[in-house]
């Protein structure tokens, strides 16, 4: 019930933008920081992240995070 209004995403210590605490979807920000794209590339990733952020979780069908635990993503 809380997912519909959730606006939380996390930037992990290894440079991945984690879109939802209850899913494993991530975008690589570190590559953009180190690449030639500069601030425009980072802005594009952040805009993409907002567009891809799920509006709900899939806990009801048994789907949760498998790649990272909550303490690894700051949740």
C-alpha positions as CSV (number, residue, x, y, z in Angstrom):
1,X,0.0,0.0,0.0
2,X,2.9,2.4,0.6
3,X,4.5,1.8,-2.8
4,X,2.2,4.0,-4.8
5,X,3.5,7.2,-3.1
6,X,7.1,6.0,-2.5
7,X,9.8,8.3,-4.0
8,X,12.8,6.6,-2.4
9,X,15.8,5.4,-4.4
10,X,19.3,4.8,-3.1
11,X,22.8,5.4,-4.5
12,X,24.9,2.4,-3.3
13,X,28.5,2.7,-2.2
14,X,29.6,0.9,-5.4
15,X,28.0,3.5,-7.6
16,X,24.7,1.8,-8.5
17,X,21.4,3.6,-8.4
18,X,19.0,1.2,-6.7
19,X,15.4,2.0,-7.8
20,X,13.4,0.2,-5.2
21,X,14.2,-1.3,-1.8
22,X,12.2,-4.4,-2.6
23,X,13.6,-5.0,-6.2
24,X,17.0,-5.6,-7.6
25,X,16.7,-3.0,-10.4
26,X,19.8,-0.9,-10.6
27,X,21.5,1.6,-12.9
28,X,25.2,2.2,-13.1
29,X,26.1,5.7,-12.2
30,X,29.8,5.1,-11.5
31,X,30.4,4.4,-15.2
32,X,28.8,7.7,-16.1
33,X,30.9,9.5,-13.5
34,X,34.1,8.1,-14.9
35,X,33.1,8.3,-18.5
36,X,33.3,11.2,-21.0
37,X,29.6,12.1,-20.8
38,X,29.9,14.4,-17.9
39,X,27.0,15.9,-16.0
40,X,24.6,15.3,-19.0
41,X,25.2,11.6,-18.8
42,X,24.5,11.5,-15.1
43,X,21.4,13.6,-15.5
44,X,20.2,11.2,-18.2
45,X,20.7,8.2,-15.8
46,X,18.8,10.0,-13.0
47,X,15.9,10.8,-15.3
48,X,15.8,7.3,-16.6
49,X,15.8,6.0,-13.0
50,X,12.8,8.1,-12.1
51,X,11.0,6.8,-15.2
52,X,11.8,3.2,-14.4
53,X,11.0,3.3,-10.7
54,X,8.4,0.6,-10.0
55,X,5.1,1.8,-8.6
56,X,4.7,-1.3,-6.5
57,X,6.5,-4.4,-5.2
58,X,5.9,-8.1,-6.0
59,X,6.1,-9.4,-2.5
60,X,2.7,-11.0,-2.9
61,X,4.1,-13.3,-5.5
62,X,7.2,-14.1,-3.5
63,X,9.6,-11.8,-5.4
64,X,12.0,-9.7,-3.3
65,X,15.6,-8.7,-3.5
66,X,18.1,-11.4,-4.2
67,X,21.2,-9.5,-5.1
68,X,21.5,-7.2,-2.1
69,X,20.4,-7.2,1.5
70,X,18.8,-4.0,3.0
71,X,22.0,-3.1,4.9
72,X,23.9,-3.1,1.5
73,X,21.6,-0.5,-0.1
74,X,21.0,1.8,2.9
75,X,17.5,0.8,3.6
